[in-house]
Amino acid sequence: MTLAIQNGIVMAFAVLYLPLIAEFGASRGEVATVQAAVLLLGGFGSPLIGWAFDRLGPRRLFQGGAVLTAAAFAVASRAGSLPLLVVSYGIVGGLGLSTLGSQANLVVAALWFPTARGRAIAVADLGTGFGAFAFTLLGQALVVALGWRATLLVWAALLLAVVAPLNAFQRLPPREPAGADARRAAGPTLGAALRSAPFWWLAAMRFFGACAFPLLNTHMVAYAIGQGVAPPTAAAALGAVSLVSLAGRLTTGWLSDRVGRPETLTLAYASAALGIGALSLLAITGSPAWLVVYVALYGMAQGSSGIVASARAADVFAGASFGAIYGWLSLAIGPGEAL
């Protein structure tokens, strides 16, 4: 639920975009700096979030993030200028939202279910898809009925009334008692992880996955329209990819626990490659049937890289410093998405 609300709010900025342009008389690029600040803090702030996770624990981190974000949105709802909106919504709100995002939630799931990490992470990750779908529709309805300022107050109320109390009992699983197994239970330190080969292999996986998947999502609609597909159909295909990915995430999590992490990732990447090949055949044949094949194959693979990488990272690095280690691993995503 925390992840659904967090990602839903992040994605719902799309329905605030035009009202903000009209409100402040600013250019699209200027208003987009608000969301850019949110995304940059979510990406490049991951080491800080990991550090805070290890020291505060999930309960204080999530509750503090919810209160901080709610306060930021309350101030943003009264912003009389774009710079104040950037500071309140983009920077302060972005920092709060980043504490509630995938990074910390997936760490919690991975640590609680060591024998079913793939499935636990996949189920937790479903919140991103459900939240984006539900909050885009809810946000649009709220903006039309109440305006963008009141919509931000609704987001603040949800954070205080749902996210903060929901995490009142959030905690990490108990660690093994001190003794012969204490050092093993503590896990590797951040320094030891940074000096290990598995860390850099996982970082490369996150980087190249971030290069490929967002790129296809960004350009697929325009590409399909260029091949003669009607704009509504092309947009529907992009939405269908997100829906199919929900099944793909669950399948990926289950397979990674049953078959193995490397084997599952190979299957997922093969599915994505075949989907991209189907999209290429759309240009060659002009048949929209290939767009359907793309949605099925590529959709099943979308999100797989993050699930497998998160599960594998927990396999190798679980311990007292896992939040910080995973935070530095997540830092590889930002540059990949930027490319």
Sequence and secondary structure as in RCSB ss.txt:
>XXXX:A:sequence
MTLAIQNGIVMAFAVLYLPLIAEFGASRGEVATVQAAVLLLGGFGSPLIGWAFDRLGPRRLFQGGAVLTAAAFAV
ASRAGSLPLLVVSYGIVGGLGLSTLGSQANLVVAALWFPTARGRAIAVADLGTGFGAFAFTLLGQALVVALGWRA
TLLVWAALLLAVVAPLNAFQRLPPREPAGADARRAAGPTLGAALRSAPFWWLAAMRFFGACAFPLLNTHMVAYAI
GQGVAPPTAAAALGAVSLVSLAGRLTTGWLSDRVGRPETLTLAYASAALGIGALSLLAITGSPAWLVVYVALYGM
AQGSSGIVASARAADVFAGASFGAIYGWLSLAIGPGEAL
>XXXX:A:secstr
 HHHHHHHHHHTHHHHHHHHHHHHT  HHHHHHHHHHHHHHHHHTHHHHHHHHHHHHHHHHHHHHHHHHHHHHHH
HTT  SHHHHIIIIIIIHHHHHHHTSHHHHHHHHHHH TTSHHHHHHHHHHHHHHHHHHHHHHHHHHHHHH HHH
HHHHHHHHIIIIIHHHTTT        SSTTHHHHH   HHHHHTSHHHHHHHHHHHHHHHHHHHHHHHHHHHHH
HTT  HHHHHHHHHHHHHHHHHHHHHHHHHHHHT HHHHHHHHHHHHHHHHHHHHHHHHH  THHHHHHHHHHHH
HTTHHHHHHHHHHHHHH STTHHHHHHHHHTTHHHHHH 
